Amino acid sequence: MTSKSERTFDVLVVGAGPAGLAAATSATRAGARTAIVDAGVGPGGQYWRHPAPSEHGVSAAEVAHLHHDLATYRRLVAGLPAAARFFQHHVWTITRDGDGFVVHVVDRTGGGEQAAELRGRRLILAPGAYDRQIPFPGWDLPGVMTAGGVQALLKGHGVVAGQRVLVAGTGPFLLPVAAGLAESGASVVGVHEAASPLAWLGELGAVIRNVSKLGEGAGYARVLARHRIPVRTGSVVVSAHGAEAVERVTTMRVDHTGRVVPGSERTIAVDVLAVGWGFTPQLELPLALGCETRVDVDGSLVCEVDDEQRSSVEGVFVAGEACGVGGAALATVEGEIAGTVAAGDSPVAPRLRRSRAALRRFAQAMHRSHPVPPGWVDRLSDDTTVCRCEEVPFGALRSMQQDLVGHDGRSAKMLTRAGMGYCQARTCGYAVGCILGQEVSGTSGFAQRPVSSPLTLGALATSCPTENDSPPAE
């Protein structure tokens, strides 16, 4: 049996994506006894997702062409602490323990569920983000998937979600998804980007300071051109149709205000629709610890950190998308800063500060250039499903707001059950907040939960925090 001292670390990193890997590597290099914990089967997070080791499954080499900057990934993994890698460990809450923290996990390495605890004197949270979605008629049909989900199938399993795929939404992430599908044998019938490329004209300063981003985008553009995939800007999917699964989608043009242009409907046959509207930071753990937040450029709630990635809670650092969605390069730099400081308050290299500033400026430019276009709520019918887990339609939310005077996420949970299902509002929280006119407070209300990862009652019973392990009061 592992003793408490053997599971106590100077620096405990939660999350093994770009930010978490960089943080753990930097802290280890600085001499701190470091551990990293993640729910995945191995390091990489969603960005560097790799197949699970298997005798008969797809190999990492077979999906290598889907990854960007694998050299950085390999360098970071090589620098991880060899004996303190806790993968397939799902963090469900974090509590205080004297001058440190207890990370309560469910260990699923053996196929079952076993409660366990890891302790850290200092904590680095790098929880990442997940796909932001907005509902539309037919979005609950089988075959309508998030863009991130389609890419996860490719990277994690070598599986093409469908043979005739349309990629839609907004943001640069649509390009690697479409390129990866095309390179893996799918017929991508088009990329429909809601924003106009002219929006970037006002952000040339940020682009010039991040010229490598142009090269990355050009690479994806070459793949799309080689496969003759049309890219249509100022275009959105307004509905999906099919009997048992999606068979076709309807698109419409949008004007400079983001409103659809009457009479511009176009129907396209598909068997998969991959749609994404950017990403939402995953804040359950920072919020449970009482970390202060702010509203980012894209309207997302993000963690407030200082120049060394310290949160408002003593001993807790936050890095990556939880500080504002900005991509893998920014997350890596933030993780390196957090790991260096958490390991002993070492001076942060000026190059890291400069790189973070430039990458953050680019991220803000990206958010301004690729907003979720307004008007999508006006296109919902009363029977359009908003919360798919609990099958709550738009009409129920509208009635709640009009007749029962409910105007926030908590009211939606109590009165309609929106956000009460298995995903705990990760899919519908943003949409419900927008519908109720409470984008930020609605998202915050949904993300504040005592259990951040599903676990069995048996595991919960054997790992309940004691009275001395309670989270700090807000």
SULNOR-V451695 format. One record per residue. RES is the residue in one letter. SS is DSSP state (a for helix, b for strand, c for the rest). PSI is psi in degrees with one decimal (* if undefined). Layout:
# SULNOR-V451695
res=RES ss=SS psi=PSI
res=RES ss=SS psi=PSI
This chain:
# SULNOR-V451695
res=M ss=c psi=136.3
res=T ss=c psi=130.4
res=S ss=c psi=164.1
res=K ss=c psi=-40.4
res=S ss=a psi=-32.1
res=E ss=a psi=-16.9
res=R ss=a psi=26.1
res=T ss=b psi=130.4
res=F ss=b psi=156.8
res=D ss=b psi=-44.9
res=V ss=b psi=125.5
res=L ss=b psi=120.2
res=V ss=b psi=126.2
res=V ss=b psi=114.4
res=G ss=c psi=129.7
res=A ss=c psi=31.9
res=G ss=c psi=-165.1
res=P ss=a psi=-44.4
res=A ss=a psi=-46.6
res=G ss=a psi=-41.9
res=L ss=a psi=-44.7
res=A ss=a psi=-39.7
res=A ss=a psi=-47.3
res=A ss=a psi=-40.7
res=T ss=a psi=-44.2
res=S ss=a psi=-42.3
res=A ss=a psi=-40.0
res=T ss=a psi=-43.8
res=R ss=a psi=-31.0
res=A ss=c psi=-1.5
res=G ss=c psi=3.5
res=A ss=c psi=145.1
res=R ss=c psi=111.3
res=T ss=b psi=145.0
res=A ss=b psi=154.0
res=I ss=b psi=136.4
res=V ss=b psi=139.8
res=D ss=b psi=151.5
res=A ss=c psi=-19.0
res=G ss=c psi=168.5
res=V ss=c psi=-11.2
res=G ss=c psi=-178.9
res=P ss=c psi=159.2
res=G ss=c psi=-27.2
res=G ss=c psi=-157.1
res=Q ss=c psi=-33.5
res=Y ss=c psi=-46.3
res=W ss=c psi=44.2
res=R ss=c psi=133.4
res=H ss=c psi=157.1
res=P ss=c psi=149.5
res=A ss=c psi=144.0
res=P ss=c psi=129.7
res=S ss=c psi=146.0
res=E ss=c psi=-28.2
res=H ss=c psi=-6.4
res=G ss=c psi=-177.5
res=V ss=c psi=146.2
res=S ss=c psi=162.6
res=A ss=a psi=-35.0
res=A ss=a psi=-32.0
res=E ss=a psi=-21.2
res=V ss=a psi=9.7
res=A ss=a psi=-32.1
res=H ss=a psi=-13.4
res=L ss=a psi=-9.5
res=H ss=c psi=151.0
res=H ss=c psi=135.9
res=D ss=c psi=51.7
res=L ss=a psi=-23.8
res=A ss=a psi=-41.3
res=T ss=a psi=-41.9
res=Y ss=a psi=-48.3
res=R ss=a psi=-37.3
res=R ss=a psi=-43.1
res=L ss=a psi=-42.0
res=V ss=a psi=-38.0
res=A ss=a psi=-25.2
res=G ss=c psi=3.4
res=L ss=c psi=150.9
res=P ss=c psi=127.4
res=A ss=c psi=-39.5
res=A ss=c psi=3.3
res=A ss=c psi=55.1
res=R ss=b psi=109.4
res=F ss=b psi=86.2
res=F ss=b psi=161.1
res=Q ss=c psi=32.1
res=H ss=b psi=111.0
res=H ss=b psi=118.4
res=V ss=b psi=123.3
res=W ss=b psi=-20.1
res=T ss=b psi=166.8
res=I ss=b psi=135.8
res=T ss=b psi=167.9
res=R ss=b psi=153.8
res=D ss=b psi=91.2
res=G ss=c psi=-119.5
res=D ss=c psi=15.4
res=G ss=b psi=-156.0
res=F ss=b psi=149.0
res=V ss=b psi=122.4
res=V ss=b psi=113.2
res=H ss=b psi=123.1
res=V ss=b psi=160.2
res=V ss=b psi=115.6
res=D ss=b psi=114.9
res=R ss=c psi=21.2
res=T ss=c psi=-26.3
res=G ss=c psi=8.0
res=G ss=c psi=-21.4
res=G ss=c psi=-150.2
res=E ss=c psi=122.5
res=Q ss=b psi=126.2
res=A ss=b psi=142.3
res=A ss=b psi=165.8
res=E ss=b psi=140.4
res=L ss=b psi=142.8
res=R ss=b psi=142.4
res=G ss=b psi=137.7
res=R ss=b psi=-34.2
res=R ss=b psi=151.5
res=L ss=b psi=133.7
res=I ss=b psi=117.9
res=L ss=b psi=123.7
res=A ss=c psi=65.3
res=P ss=c psi=-13.2
res=G ss=c psi=-153.9
res=A ss=b psi=172.6
res=Y ss=b psi=166.1
res=D ss=b psi=132.7
res=R ss=c psi=132.4
res=Q ss=c psi=149.6
res=I ss=c psi=141.1
res=P ss=c psi=156.5
res=F ss=c psi=159.8
res=P ss=b psi=123.4
res=G ss=c psi=1.4
res=W ss=c psi=-11.9
res=D ss=c psi=7.4
res=L ss=c psi=142.9
res=P ss=c psi=136.2
res=G ss=c psi=-16.4
res=V ss=b psi=114.9
res=M ss=b psi=161.0
res=T ss=b psi=152.1
res=A ss=a psi=-37.7
res=G ss=a psi=-37.0
res=G ss=a psi=-40.0
res=V ss=a psi=-42.8
res=Q ss=a psi=-35.5
res=A ss=a psi=-39.4
res=L ss=a psi=-41.4
res=L ss=a psi=-52.3
res=K ss=a psi=-39.3
res=G ss=a psi=-22.4
res=H ss=a psi=-6.2
res=G ss=c psi=26.6
res=V ss=c psi=127.9
res=V ss=c psi=123.5
res=A ss=c psi=-29.7
res=G ss=c psi=174.2
res=Q ss=c psi=-24.8
res=R ss=b psi=102.3
res=V ss=b psi=138.1
res=L ss=b psi=133.0
res=V ss=b psi=128.2
res=A ss=b psi=164.2
res=G ss=b psi=-135.4
res=T ss=c psi=152.5
res=G ss=c psi=156.0
res=P ss=c psi=-21.8
res=F ss=a psi=-23.8
res=L ss=a psi=-32.1
res=L ss=a psi=-51.8
res=P ss=a psi=-30.0
res=V ss=a psi=-48.5
res=A ss=a psi=-42.4
res=A ss=a psi=-42.7
res=G ss=a psi=-41.6
res=L ss=a psi=-46.2
res=A ss=a psi=-42.7
res=E ss=a psi=-17.9
res=S ss=c psi=5.6
res=G ss=c psi=-2.6
res=A ss=c psi=155.7
res=S ss=b psi=104.1
res=V ss=b psi=113.1
res=V ss=b psi=-7.3
res=G ss=b psi=157.2
res=V ss=b psi=118.9
res=H ss=b psi=105.4
res=E ss=b psi=124.7
res=A ss=c psi=-32.6
res=A ss=c psi=164.1
res=S ss=c psi=139.0
res=P ss=a psi=-19.9
res=L ss=a psi=-19.0
res=A ss=a psi=-24.5
res=W ss=a psi=-13.1
res=L ss=a psi=-29.3
res=G ss=a psi=2.2
res=E ss=a psi=26.2
res=L ss=a psi=-31.9
res=G ss=a psi=-44.2
res=A ss=a psi=-35.5
res=V ss=a psi=-43.4
res=I ss=a psi=-35.2
res=R ss=c psi=-4.1
res=N ss=c psi=56.6
res=V ss=a psi=-23.5
res=S ss=a psi=-28.4
res=K ss=a psi=-34.3
res=L ss=a psi=-41.5
res=G ss=a psi=-40.4
res=E ss=a psi=-45.6
res=G ss=a psi=-38.1
res=A ss=a psi=-35.2
res=G ss=a psi=-43.9
res=Y ss=a psi=-38.5
res=A ss=a psi=-37.9
res=R ss=a psi=-40.0
res=V ss=a psi=-45.0
res=L ss=a psi=-40.1
res=A ss=a psi=-40.5
res=R ss=a psi=-34.4
res=H ss=c psi=6.0
res=R ss=c psi=47.7
res=I ss=c psi=119.0
res=P ss=c psi=139.7
res=V ss=b psi=116.1
res=R ss=b psi=114.3
res=T ss=b psi=159.6
res=G ss=c psi=38.4
res=S ss=b psi=137.6
res=V ss=b psi=153.8
res=V ss=b psi=126.8
res=V ss=b psi=-16.6
res=S ss=b psi=155.6
res=A ss=b psi=147.7
res=H ss=b psi=150.0
res=G ss=c psi=160.5
res=A ss=c psi=-66.3
res=E ss=c psi=-20.2
res=A ss=c psi=170.8
res=V ss=c psi=133.2
res=E ss=c psi=-25.7
res=R ss=b psi=159.1
res=V ss=b psi=155.5
res=T ss=b psi=128.1
res=T ss=b psi=157.7
res=M ss=b psi=151.9
res=R ss=b psi=152.4
res=V ss=b psi=147.4
res=D ss=c psi=-170.8
res=H ss=c psi=-15.0
res=T ss=c psi=-3.8
res=G ss=c psi=4.7
res=R ss=c psi=145.7
res=V ss=b psi=149.1
res=V ss=c psi=115.6
res=P ss=c psi=140.1
res=G ss=c psi=3.8
res=S ss=c psi=15.1
res=E ss=c psi=141.4
res=R ss=b psi=131.6
res=T ss=b psi=134.1
res=I ss=b psi=131.1
res=A ss=b psi=131.3
res=V ss=c psi=164.2
res=D ss=c psi=-6.7
res=V ss=b psi=135.9
res=L ss=b psi=119.4
res=A ss=b psi=114.2
res=V ss=b psi=137.3
res=G ss=b psi=138.8
res=W ss=c psi=41.1
res=G ss=c psi=-159.5
res=F ss=b psi=153.7
res=T ss=b psi=124.6
res=P ss=b psi=142.6
res=Q ss=c psi=106.1
res=L ss=c psi=10.0
res=E ss=a psi=-48.1
res=L ss=a psi=-47.4
res=P ss=a psi=-39.7
res=L ss=a psi=-37.0
res=A ss=a psi=-30.4
res=L ss=a psi=-8.4
res=G ss=c psi=18.5
res=C ss=c psi=136.6
res=E ss=c psi=150.6
res=T ss=b psi=169.7
res=R ss=b psi=170.9
res=V ss=b psi=125.5
res=D ss=c psi=178.4
res=V ss=c psi=-35.5
res=D ss=c psi=7.1
res=G ss=c psi=-0.4
res=S ss=c psi=147.7
res=L ss=b psi=126.4
res=V ss=b psi=163.9
res=C ss=b psi=139.7
res=E ss=c psi=122.1
res=V ss=c psi=158.7
res=D ss=c psi=-167.6
res=D ss=c psi=-11.2
res=E ss=c psi=21.5
res=Q ss=c psi=18.1
res=R ss=b psi=136.7
res=S ss=c psi=-176.6
res=S ss=c psi=-12.1
res=V ss=c psi=124.6
res=E ss=c psi=128.8
res=G ss=c psi=-3.9
res=V ss=b psi=123.6
res=F ss=b psi=150.2
res=V ss=b psi=137.3
res=A ss=c psi=154.8
res=G ss=a psi=-152.2
res=E ss=a psi=-23.0
res=A ss=a psi=-18.2
res=C ss=a psi=0.2
res=G ss=c psi=124.9
res=V ss=c psi=123.1
res=G ss=c psi=3.1
res=G ss=c psi=170.4
res=A ss=a psi=-38.6
res=A ss=a psi=-45.0
res=L ss=a psi=-43.0
res=A ss=a psi=-39.9
res=T ss=a psi=-44.3
res=V ss=a psi=-44.6
res=E ss=a psi=-39.1
res=G ss=a psi=-40.1
res=E ss=a psi=-40.5
res=I ss=a psi=-47.9
res=A ss=a psi=-44.0
res=G ss=a psi=-39.2
res=T ss=a psi=-46.8
res=V ss=a psi=-43.5
res=A ss=a psi=-27.4
res=A ss=c psi=-11.4
res=G ss=c psi=21.7
res=D ss=c psi=35.8
res=S ss=c psi=152.2
res=P ss=c psi=139.7
res=V ss=c psi=130.5
res=A ss=c psi=134.6
res=P ss=a psi=-32.9
res=R ss=a psi=-34.1
res=L ss=a psi=-40.7
res=R ss=a psi=-42.4
res=R ss=a psi=-43.1
res=S ss=a psi=-42.8
res=R ss=a psi=-42.9
res=A ss=a psi=-43.2
res=A ss=a psi=-43.3
res=L ss=a psi=-36.4
res=R ss=a psi=-38.1
res=R ss=a psi=-39.8
res=F ss=a psi=-40.5
res=A ss=a psi=-41.6
res=Q ss=a psi=-38.3
res=A ss=a psi=-39.6
res=M ss=a psi=-44.4
res=H ss=a psi=-40.1
res=R ss=a psi=-31.9
res=S ss=a psi=-17.6
res=H ss=c psi=60.0
res=P ss=c psi=159.4
res=V ss=c psi=120.2
res=P ss=c psi=141.5
res=P ss=c psi=166.3
res=G ss=c psi=-7.9
res=W ss=c psi=-30.4
res=V ss=a psi=-34.8
res=D ss=a psi=-19.1
res=R ss=a psi=-0.6
res=L ss=c psi=138.5
res=S ss=c psi=164.3
res=D ss=c psi=-28.8
res=D ss=c psi=7.4
res=T ss=c psi=123.7
res=T ss=b psi=131.8
res=V ss=b psi=-51.1
res=C ss=b psi=108.4
res=R ss=c psi=-33.8
res=C ss=c psi=-46.1
res=E ss=c psi=3.6
res=E ss=c psi=48.4
res=V ss=b psi=120.5
res=P ss=b psi=164.2
res=F ss=a psi=-38.0
res=G ss=a psi=-35.8
res=A ss=a psi=-40.3
res=L ss=a psi=-39.9
res=R ss=a psi=-42.2
res=S ss=a psi=-40.7
res=M ss=a psi=-43.6
res=Q ss=a psi=-38.9
res=Q ss=a psi=-40.9
res=D ss=a psi=-30.9
res=L ss=c psi=2.6
res=V ss=c psi=48.2
res=G ss=c psi=125.3
res=H ss=c psi=14.5
res=D ss=c psi=174.4
res=G ss=a psi=-38.6
res=R ss=a psi=-41.1
res=S ss=a psi=-40.8
res=A ss=a psi=-39.1
res=K ss=a psi=-49.5
res=M ss=a psi=-37.8
res=L ss=a psi=-21.9
res=T ss=a psi=-12.9
res=R ss=c psi=8.9
res=A ss=c psi=129.6
res=G ss=c psi=3.7
res=M ss=c psi=0.3
res=G ss=c psi=-166.5
res=Y ss=c psi=-37.3
res=C ss=c psi=-7.9
res=Q ss=c psi=44.9
res=A ss=c psi=10.2
res=R ss=c psi=-29.4
res=T ss=c psi=-43.2
res=C ss=c psi=-8.5
res=G ss=a psi=-45.9
res=Y ss=a psi=-45.9
res=A ss=a psi=-44.4
res=V ss=a psi=-42.2
res=G ss=a psi=-43.1
res=C ss=a psi=-42.6
res=I ss=a psi=-37.9
res=L ss=c psi=-0.6
res=G ss=c psi=23.5
res=Q ss=c psi=55.6
res=E ss=a psi=-52.7
res=V ss=a psi=-52.3
res=S ss=a psi=-32.6
res=G ss=a psi=-43.6
res=T ss=a psi=-42.0
res=S ss=a psi=-43.2
res=G ss=a psi=-38.9
res=F ss=a psi=-34.6
res=A ss=a psi=-17.0
res=Q ss=c psi=98.0
res=R ss=c psi=145.6
res=P ss=c psi=-23.1
res=V ss=c psi=115.0
res=S ss=c psi=-11.3
res=S ss=c psi=137.3
res=P ss=c psi=139.8
res=L ss=c psi=158.1
res=T ss=c psi=159.7
res=L ss=a psi=-33.4
res=G ss=a psi=-45.3
res=A ss=a psi=-37.6
res=L ss=a psi=-40.7
res=A ss=a psi=-32.2
res=T ss=c psi=-1.0
res=S ss=c psi=19.6
res=C ss=c psi=130.4
res=P ss=c psi=146.1
res=T ss=c psi=175.6
res=E ss=a psi=-30.5
res=N ss=a psi=-5.5
res=D ss=a psi=23.2
res=S ss=c psi=148.1
res=P ss=c psi=156.4
res=P ss=c psi=146.5
res=A ss=c psi=143.9
res=E ss=c psi=*
